[in-house]
Amino acid sequence: MAASETRKYRPETRLVHAGQLRSQFGETSEALFLTQGFIYDSAEECAARFKGEKEGFVYARFSNPTVAMFEGRMAAFEGAEAARATASGMAAVTAALMGQVKAGDHVVAARALFGSCRWVVEELLPRFGVASTLVDGLDLAQWRAAMRPNTRTLFLESPTNPTLDIIDIAAVARIAHEGGATLVVDNVFATPIWQSPLTLGADCVVYSATKHIDGQGRCLGGIILASEEFIQKHVHMLLRQTGPSMSPFNAWVLVKGLETLHLRVRRQTDTAAAVSVALVEHPRITRLIYPGRPDHPQADIVRRQMRGGSTLVAFEIDGDTAATFRFLNALKLIGITNNLGDAKSLITHPTTTTHQRLTPEQRAELGITDGLVRFSAGLEHPDDVVEDLLTALDSV
């Protein structure tokens, strides 16, 4: 089914049926087209496809039937006109930003970003003559003050990694558009289940499909979603010529992951909420942040722009790095890793992993202390997860 044919269906149905491309065999499950090239009926047809005069696949670096199914399904679910898949989430972020800028342009981004995203904004773009400014994403006045005549795009995560701040997407989108710029939103922590940045005014949404979309720790992937105009103008040719292509096998895994995305995210969100309730008043925890709680600092924005909380909880151990490591090492069920959105509950220490590149001063500015950990809820029984956390806290 094409994206336009599935718009009438509810989101869960789109996650199962959208973008289906069946072969002549009429298979029930999506086919895996593990090929890098395609044969043409004639030289004339080959030439027409390369010129874009005739629809069809040309080369797997450009497009592939299995990858196209993943793109079509994600576009239908997100409510986007078009999508392009990439080899990883960081490939999606990098392409979405670099495809819009040239030397002499300017980018504004929220300071609270995943470490690799911040590196792209702070280090990579300036190497090619693109200036960048980092702001406190929660302070709309800073977004406005950072705008310049040559500002081309704004970039943010919401919820942020790892402190789960919620940025007002609609307000930042208005600031971007008033200044003639676009807004790119990394929606990984909210997932497309709980937040729709395009309906809030964003021009482009990016995901690391490695996280919830796969959801079982199997493969890498990323995707860029936007209007057809945005994709054709800023993304299509960059991906075609530089080649951060998604593997057809990974696309097939991700297509199958989408079928259960809503079930997994809802269960993980329920577990995360249960963890927040169980730990919020624990004497060994000095701070707990969860977007589904009424005591979240941006609870009013959460109510306006999100349909649910998150699968993640951030909390701060009362102690230094050594005390935090004692807690982490005492966990029996929950795995220590920098990944998230998995069927297994996972936890990480941002100071020494995802944000270790930042200076102590930069981490302090973001509220990332030596005691802060980021927990990602899995699909285990919530009581087992809570018991593992409470038992490990006795080791602090």
Phi, psi and omega in degrees: 000134176286161182302319182295332181281344184254358182300330181286342181277156179288159188307316182298325179290321178298325181294341181261327191244337188296146174076010184297130173236105181266144176277185179294349181272349177066038183297148177283306177282151180300140181280149175258108179266087184272074181219147177260346182223175184220147181261140181252151180292334181203165177296326180295318178296319178302313180297320182294322178293318180295328178279349183082013181277342179225136180289149178149165182276146185242310185199144187294340174291333179269313183192162183204144184303319180290318177297321179298324177297317178297315180298315181295321180291317179294319180297317180296320181288318182286340186080030180259152177287328185210161179210152173225128180273152180226171185291336181203170177296321180292329174296323178294314179299311183297316180294319181297326179276308186292334178292345182260347192238162174218173179306133182099349179273175186221140179236140174245134180222154173292144182292327181276096181223157168306144187307317181291323177297317180295325178296319178300315182288315186279323189251313186286307183302316179298334178298336181252021174082017178256112180287153179221149177229131176258137182229164169288110186299338180279345185258101182298331178296325179290323175300313181297316182294332183280344183293138178231165177301332182260014177287124184257326182207154175244149185221136179206161167248144173201117357297155184275159179256119008249002191272001172059035170290150179247114180269141180286096185297315182299319181292318179293324177299320179296318179298317179299311185291325176298330179265009179075022182247174177251169176234126175251130182240127170273113189255020187300313186290332178276330189066157177292350177291319189254350183208140181234087184301328181296323179286343178268358177115353178294151179267338185208140177237137177236149177225145159272105179291348175303330186277243188298327186296312168289299171075004181222023171065033187258322188206166177266155175180159176213164178208145178244129182234135182191190174289161177300321180297315180298314182297314182292323184281321190246339192242314190305306185291325178299313179293319181298319186271334184259336167082031173281060193279147174280136175294137176303324179296315178298320178299320179296317178299318183290324175300316179292326177297324181298331182299331182247010184304312184294325179292315182293314183295321178296317179294317180296323178294319177299318179293318178300318178297319178297321177297318181297322179292319184289330187257344192301328181251014180293135184295341180272357183246125183264341181205136176225134183234122176214124184298343180273359183264146178292341179270007175296139184302332179244041184301327180293323178289321177305315181296327183282322191242356179239148179263355180195181183281252179197166175271003185241148174227136174249135176213157187246124177282141177283091182159183182269192181300320181299317179295320179294320177296324177299318177298310182298317182290341180275350179290137181252324184264317185277130183273143176271114180197162179272357180279174179203171177073020185267164175295337177262140176292136186227158180212149179217160178250096188305325182302326183251005180230265189297334183236024181293337181291335182286153176286161177304324180294318179294320178294319179298323179298329181267357181082020179265101182262172178295339181264358184280133173233154179243118183257133177245118184286138177256207184253010177292171175296132183304324181296323179293321179295312180299316180299321179296318180293315182294321179294318180293327179296336177293344182272352184295000000 
